Amino acid sequence: MREKMEDYIRKQFPAIKNKYREQQMVYLDGPGGYQVPNRVINAMTNYLIDMNANTEGAFITSERNDEMIKNARNAFADFFNCSWDEVVFGANMTTLNFSLSQALSREMNAGDKVIITEIDHEGNRGPWLELKKQGIVVDEIAVNPHTCTLDMDDFKRKLTSNTKVVAVNYASNGVGTINDIDKFIALSKDVGALTVVDAVHYVAHRPIDVKKLGTDFLFCSAYKFFGPHIGVMFAKKDILNKLTPLKVKPQSDYPPYMIETGTLNQEGIAGAAEAVEFVADIGAKYGGEYNLQDKNIEHCRRNNIVNGLLSFERYEEKLTKYLIDELSRIKEVNIYGPPEGHPRTSTVSFTYKGYTPRKIAEYLGEKGIFVWDGDFFATRLIERLGLANKGGLIRIGIAPYNTKEELTGLIRALNDKKSLENHCRVS
């Protein structure tokens, strides 16, 4: 009998064995960063032992380093469904986006418009808001605070022939809403605007296909799907090639190198590539039952990546429904997120009447159950929900290494009113 996917996955994560005060640690903090499998740890360790050198040297460790980076670009090319020279590495998504926004601003004039959203992480808001200092107009698509969805009519009203960039997220890291990114891109293209997609929260849950999307730029962060702390950007090379990013003189003038400043986090790149291989491995072992959305996929690794992410999606959907159903039975809990039937990720956020989100997070943390509280850098969204002065939200993130039993333990702790009251009284 074949091993269950969740059992196969959990064996690969050494952190799963960790205990806090004799209690098994439960990692429900995934939207802030996933735990990593052994193969990622080993890849980074092996890099530091066998190929720890800078690029383009005339010796073996440098040659191995260059080969590793080349292979990593190819891995992410399969992950995004693009070519290797459209894969850009950087410190993190936010830093890459600042580099991109500054490069694009050199092609704009005062009075030109950029559109962002109220649901986005500040990593896809702040870099564009900075352009106001150059006289560029920045409009925001309104979020409906009752449904935690973007107002498409508001977007259509604000989209004009003077719009040069539309920056929108694929999925909200705050409440899990998946946006209709295809429609945003199609409407943006109608007026000739470039599109920038923040897929940081989305990529751990569903496949990405930049060719099908037609976006010009897309960001993700490896640490949000089993890898180390680096950022990765898809940049359409014919667009990037026309830009003039900030860089030092010796740096290449060609994609993708032209926007990669300084020496990269090369051990991080090694680990990020192995995170992609982890996803592909799951797809190879457990994804055969799913029909691929793209019937033309022939490349084996791309095929496995898509199937791996579809496997995660199917597994997480069941746990998400269970979590929402159980949370809904707790009268003190108020869940924030898209309405039933609207596409969403396995991130579930809520408040608990009588206690701040920080108090709940501390209480659960003492039981070895790790959750996030606050605004998660989705600052504008939390303001629009009226929670900025109330501590924000409690955020639960379900990853493929989480189990129904862990969620049951979470619900049991939230239902233990006496224990919760005692904790808060003592603290």
Secondary structure as GFF3:
##gff-version 3
##sequence-region A 1 427
A	DSSP	alpha_helix	5	10	.	.	.	ID=ss1
A	DSSP	three_ten_helix	14	17	.	.	.	ID=ss2
A	DSSP	beta_strand	19	20	.	.	.	ID=ss3
A	DSSP	beta_strand	23	24	.	.	.	ID=ss4
A	DSSP	beta_strand	26	27	.	.	.	ID=ss5
A	DSSP	three_ten_helix	30	32	.	.	.	ID=ss6
A	DSSP	alpha_helix	38	50	.	.	.	ID=ss7
A	DSSP	alpha_helix	60	80	.	.	.	ID=ss8
A	DSSP	three_ten_helix	84	86	.	.	.	ID=ss9
A	DSSP	beta_strand	87	90	.	.	.	ID=ss10
A	DSSP	alpha_helix	93	105	.	.	.	ID=ss11
A	DSSP	beta_strand	113	117	.	.	.	ID=ss12
A	DSSP	three_ten_helix	122	124	.	.	.	ID=ss13
A	DSSP	alpha_helix	126	129	.	.	.	ID=ss14
A	DSSP	three_ten_helix	130	134	.	.	.	ID=ss15
A	DSSP	beta_strand	137	141	.	.	.	ID=ss16
A	DSSP	beta_strand	143	144	.	.	.	ID=ss17
A	DSSP	beta_strand	149	150	.	.	.	ID=ss18
A	DSSP	alpha_helix	152	158	.	.	.	ID=ss19
A	DSSP	beta_strand	163	169	.	.	.	ID=ss20
A	DSSP	alpha_helix	181	190	.	.	.	ID=ss21
A	DSSP	beta_strand	194	198	.	.	.	ID=ss22
A	DSSP	alpha_helix	210	213	.	.	.	ID=ss23
A	DSSP	beta_strand	217	221	.	.	.	ID=ss24
A	DSSP	three_ten_helix	222	224	.	.	.	ID=ss25
A	DSSP	beta_strand	231	235	.	.	.	ID=ss26
A	DSSP	alpha_helix	237	240	.	.	.	ID=ss27
A	DSSP	three_ten_helix	257	259	.	.	.	ID=ss28
A	DSSP	alpha_helix	266	286	.	.	.	ID=ss29
A	DSSP	alpha_helix	300	328	.	.	.	ID=ss30
A	DSSP	beta_strand	333	336	.	.	.	ID=ss31
A	DSSP	beta_strand	347	352	.	.	.	ID=ss32
A	DSSP	alpha_helix	357	366	.	.	.	ID=ss33
A	DSSP	beta_strand	369	370	.	.	.	ID=ss34
A	DSSP	beta_strand	372	374	.	.	.	ID=ss35
A	DSSP	alpha_helix	379	384	.	.	.	ID=ss36
A	DSSP	beta_strand	393	397	.	.	.	ID=ss37
A	DSSP	alpha_helix	404	415	.	.	.	ID=ss38
A	DSSP	alpha_helix	417	426	.	.	.	ID=ss39
###
